[in-house]
Amino acid sequence: MKKEAIVIYPSPHIGHLISTMELGRLILSVRPSTTLHILVSPPSPTEGCGAATTMASYISAVSATSGSSISFHRLPDVSLPPDFSVRSAVPEIAMDLELLRLHTPNVRSAIESISEGHYVRALVIDFFCPYALPVARELSVPCYYYFTSGISVLSCFIYLDIHHKVLPKSFKDLDRNLSIHVPGVPSFQPLDMPPTVLDREDQAYEFFLESSRNLQRTDGVIVNSFEEYEPRAFRYAVEGHCTPGGTMPPLYCIGPVISAFNDGPSGSKNGTKEVPECLSWLDDQPSKSVIFLCFGSRGVFPKEQLKEIAIGLERSGHRFLWMVRNPLNHPDSDLNQLLPDGFLERTRERGFVVKSWAPQAAVLKHDSVGGFVTHCGWNSILESITAGVPMITWPLYAEQRLNQLLLVKEIKVAVSMNASKEGLVTALEVEARVRELMDSEVGKSVRERTLTMKAAAEAAISPNGSSRAALVRLVDSWNIGY
């Protein structure tokens, strides 16, 4: 007798793989009788040589604990054609998208193979994998988008087709002070849009425009957020304000979806039982006294910026835990070479600087941490909210400027770091924002609001919460187990 199956197709980036895998675990928690089949593309060549090892480690860890309920299907390697040329301000994204397009025949073959022994009830695809949508239609399999960011950013992408029609030119060529409007989202300026959609002639722009249109043809959109976190954006989206003249598919907010994989047991790296030194250091600090600075795997600053951060932290007088990555032009420098002379010695009683890696989720959950300077990646935002830690926003790339607007203007769980016209955040600004979050009435208000959102997140994923209810509706729509 055939078992029922859900096929999940994430983009080949470890953050997306982990998030979609956690979505799969949630599906199994509602219908444990089904099986999950994860289509795994080879790691993106733009991710670096360590990506394959990290991905293999993660898949091995999941396989070891999931038994027969989860299967991974590795897609064959594909290569860019010799005549492929990049027309993009973000070439790595353009190349990744083309590789995903080339995988379309492999995706079809994988689903057909799975269908030989299973009833495939649905295909869940990453937002970056829309080329699989026609395959699902041809095979008569319901297809759902999984959007690993928030509802507000989703709305901006859905509305891209409208902006394409009504705006006279590319976002990058508009008046920088022009207010851009998306229903349910705080107004923003043109350059707040992700770099991939700033130029209409960009290959990545063409992809996202097509994906915006295709999204309306799916059977539903799953979002890693929760209704209470973005109530206005949720309401406007489900009421169809972002799709005038079109159709908004059902929206399932099932978040916050967070994985502890990168932290390992007790927050340790790669699953080892050794407790990182920074967590032991936090054990000796007063409650809510430490500002934590961490900017993700791609958060690399030039040496000049690192020195400004160091000076600002020292002048602020606050305790800090700071994760530092080497600048690209100083790959082998030690901390003493990167930071101001004597900084580590002068701040050793109240500061801890860690090189390259820190167990972010475990740090944020620690009682000593009272603030988080973040690049505004969505996973980092959710980790901070669920830990009840207020933020200082410092967006660096992708959709992070839009995330900042949501955090500061709409939800009011953060204050924003401000850069100069040249892009440098000065020591004076670092000092001021740390003091604002940790000492001022503004910071107190942000902290209280963050704790409110923490409680809302816990309620959303509870048995009677909005996210759990959305998950059940989603799974029931597939008639699994009937």
Secondary structure, DSSP 8 states (H G I E B T S, - for coil): --EEEEEEE--SSHHHHHHHHHHHHHHHHH-TTSEEEEEE----GGG-THHHHHHHHHHHHHHHHHTTSEEEEE-------TT-----SSHHHHHHHHHHHHTHHHHHHHHHHHHTTEEEEEEEEETT-GGGHHHHHHTT--EEEEESS-HHHHHHHHTHHHHHHHSSS-GGGS-TT--EEETTEEEE-GGGS-GGGS-TTSHHHHHHHHHHHHHTTSSEEEESS-TTTSHHHHHHHHTTTTSTTS----EEE-------TTT-GGG-GGG-S---HHHHHHHTS-TT-EEEEE--TT----HHHHHHHHHHHHHH--EEEEEE---TT-TT--HHHHS-TTHHHHTTTTEEEEES---HHHHHHSTTEEEEEE---HHHHHHHHHHT--EEE---STTHHHHHHIIIIII--EEE----TTS---HHHHHHHHHHHHHSHHHHHHHHHHHHHHHHHHHHTSTTSHHHHHHHHHHHTTTTT-
